[in-house]
């Protein structure tokens, strides 16, 4: 190998044409690195929401346990604006709020009812394999058979102590959209608490024979004014083994340096995705000669070849 290197070196030094080609070779090899870096594969915002670990905006972003269910996509009803969504087997639901402190997030199903708009609702569900479960929200089932609210109903699912919520929401004129009269009897309304999904992971309105549902996250300071309630479905999320392997420290370091926490499939090893279009295994301030590659592209022999060329040229000089 040493003899071959010496021979190549002598050939290059003794051939003026080859010496003139060296700058051209350098340009061809390193021009891609001198251009603007590609857009990062992961970003820390989606629409109006701040996106932090374990949430992510796409494949390779956030936690791999969240990625099949959470992503940033263009809204079909808001002028094509970016929107963080939850995808389940029953539909796609816009995420309107995330509390990283409480490990909860809120979705607003498109066909969920509220005081100003009521319409028949499809089933709401979660995938059992997901790291999510129902959070602290009250489901108000609307236009149900009176037998559902009967104390003799086996098993009882309605909470009579919250029946005042039914009386309040039934003052909304939009109840007529469900085929109900104005100020309908409250025995066709049920506050399902504590709510639970069936074996399919769904709130099965068809089985309950209810036309629609409203879900209230908080009443605020207006317990009897349904026009001011905060509507939405709250979910809790849990973190698994991958998320607990020092991820708090590693993500804090990554996010503090302006990066976004992610992972590299198929091994799902930790990545810090930087806004200059490169990924590292630590943070965006700790670039070394190893562990750096373009966003969405793990190291390959071809990329390492650039380092070999650089060392070869420096050796010639």
N, C-alpha and C positions, 0 to 999 in steps of 0.2 A: 504494500500500500504506500509506503514512504517513497519507494522508487517511482511508482506511478505518479505520485503527487509532484515529485521533483521534475519528472519528464513533462507534465502538463505545465508546470510553472515556467520551465525553460522555453517551451514552445510559445507560451503567451508573451514572454518577455522579449523573445527574439523575433517575433512577428508583428511588425507595425500594424498590420490590418487587424490582428486580434486585439491589440492594445486599444485600438479605436472602437472596437465592438464592446469593450467592457462597460462604458457608460450606457450604451444602448441596452445591454443585458440588465443593468441595474434598474433602468427605467421600466423595462418590461416586467421585471420581477416585483418591484415595489410600488408601481403606479397605483394599483388597487388600494394599497394601504394609505396612500396620500390623498385619496379622494374623500369626500364627505362620508362619514360612517352611516350605515343604514339605520333606519328608524328602529328603536328598540322593540323587541318582540312583546315586552310587557310594559305597561304603564301604570302609574299610581292614581289615576283618576278615570272614571267612566261617567260621562255626563256630569252631573253635579255631585257625585259621590266620590269620596276619598277611598281608594282601594288599597288595603293593607293585608299582609299575611294574617290568616290563611286564605283570604279571598284572592282571586286572580282574575285577569281579564281575558285569558285564553290558555291554550295548551302550553305547558311549561311555566306557567305563572301561578304564584301562590302555592297552595298545597295540592299534591296530586289526588288527595281524597276529595277535594272540593271541585276539581276541574271538570269532571263529567257533568256537573250540575250547575255550576256558576260560570258565566262568561259575559263579556261585554259585546253587545250586538246593536245594530241600528234599529231604532223603533219604527214600526210601520204606521204609527198613529201620531207621531210627534215630529213630523217633518224630517224623518231620517236621522234624528239626533241619537248619539250613543246612549245606551241604557244598559245597566247591569241587570241581568235576569237570572231567575232560578228556573231550570228545566227539570220537569218530572214527567212521569208517564201519563199524567192527566193534562199537561199543558205547560205554557211558558208564562212566567209571572214576573212583572217588573219589581225590582227591589227598590224601595223608596227610602230606606233608612238602615244604617248599621250601627250598632253599639258594640265597639270592640271591648269596652270595659265590662259590659254585662254578657258578652258572647251571645248576642241576639241580633236578628235582623227582621225587617218587616217587608212583606210583599203586598201588592195591591192587585189582586186578580181582576182582569178586565171585566168579567161578568159578575162580580160581587156587587150586591146592592148597598145603597146608602140612602140617606134621607132624600136626596135630590134626584136619585135615579135608581129605580128598581126594575129588575128583569129576571126571567128564569135563569138559574145558575146551573152549570154542569158540576160534576163531582170535583172536589179538590183533593189532591193526594200528594204523597211523598213516596219516593223509592226507599224501601226498607234498607237497602245497602248504603244509603247516603248517611253522612254524619249529622243529620238534622232531626229534630223532633219538635212537636208543637210547643209553642211558648205561651206566655201569659196574655192571651186574648180571649174575648168572650164571643162565642158564636151565637147569633140570633137567627133561628130558623123561622122562615116566613111562609105563610099560606100553607100551613100543615093541617092534617086532620085533627079535630078536637081530641080524638082518642090518644094521640101522642102525648098530649099534656095532662091526660088523666092520671090520677094517682094510682089507678089500677093497671096502668100500662106496664107490662113486664119486659125488661127491667126499666124503671123510670130513668129518663136521661135529662129531664128538664129540672132546673133549679128554681123552685118557687120563690126563693128569697130574692131572685133577680127579675121577677115578673114585671117590676116597674119599668124595666128597659123595654119590654114589649109594649106597654102602655104608651111610652114616649115615642117609640119609632112608628107606632101605628097612627100617630097624629100627622105623619108626613103625607101630603097629597099624592105622592108617587105610588102609594099602595094600590091604586086603581090599575096600575100596569100589571099587577099580579092577579087581576080578576077579583080583587077584594073591593068592598064598598069603602067609602070614606069612614074613618073611625071604626074599623072592623072590630069584632069581639076578640079579645086577647087570647082566647083559648085556641086560636089558630096560630099562635106564636109560641116559640119555645126557646128559652135560653139554655143552650147545651153546655153544661158546665159540671165537672171538668170535661172538656171535649176530648174525644179519642177517635182514632181512625180504625176502620175495620181491618180484617185480615189481608185485604188487598192494599192497605195503606191509604184508604180514601175516606173522606166524609161523603157517604153515599146518600145523597138527597133522594134518589129514586127509591131506595129501599125504605127511607123514612117517610116517603110520600109528601115531601115538602117541595115547594116550587122554587125557593130561593133561600139565600142566606146573606146576612151581613155580619161582619166581624169587626169588633171594636177593640182597639189597642188601649185607648184611655178615654175616659169621659172628661178629663180636664176639670175645669171649674164649673162645668155645665151639665150636671147629671141628668137633668130633665130636658135638655135642648139637643135633640139629635142632629141638628144642623151644624153643631159645633163639636161633635165627637170626632175623634181621630179614628178613621176606619183603616183596617188592614189586618193581615194575618201575621202574627209574630211567631218566629221560629227560634229555637235555641240550637247552637252548634257545639259540637264536642271536638276535641283534638285527640288524634291517635298517637301511636308509637312514633311515626315519622315526625310528627309535629313536636314531640317532646324531646327529641335527641339534640338538646342544646339549641333548638331553633330560636328560642327567645333571644339568646345572646347573639347568635349569628345574624338573625333578621334585624335586630336593633343596630348592629354594626353596619349592615348593608344599607338599611333605610336611612341611617344617619349620614351615610356618604352619598346620598342621592340615588341609590339603587332601588330595585324592586326584587323582593325575594321570589325565587322560583326553583325549578328542579329540572334535571336532565333525564329524560326517559332513555332507555327502558329501566335503568337502575334507580331513577328518581333521586339521584344525589343532589345535594344543595347547590344552587346557583345564585349569584347576585347579578341581576341583569341591569346594566348601566345605560344611561341615556345617550352615550356616545355610540351605541350599537354593539358593544362588546360585553361578554359575560366573564365573570371571575368566580373562583371558588371561595372567595372571602368577602371583599367589599371593593367599592369603586375607587378607593384611595390606595389600594394595595396591589398595584400591578407588578407582576414579576415576569420572569421569562417563561414561566410555566403557568398553566391553568387559565389562559386567556384565549378566547375565540369569539367569532362573530355571533351575534344573537341568533339563537335557534340552530346553530351549527356547532356540534361538538368537535374536538380536535380530530384531524385526520392526518394520514401520512403526507398528503399533498400540502397541507398547511405547515406541517413541520418541515417540509422540504424547503420552505422559504428561509427558515433559520439556518439550514445547511448551506444554502447559497450565500447567505450573509457571512457566515463563518469562512467559507471558501474564498470569498472576495477579500475579506480582511486579511486572510493568510497570504494572498497574493501580494497585497500592498506591503 
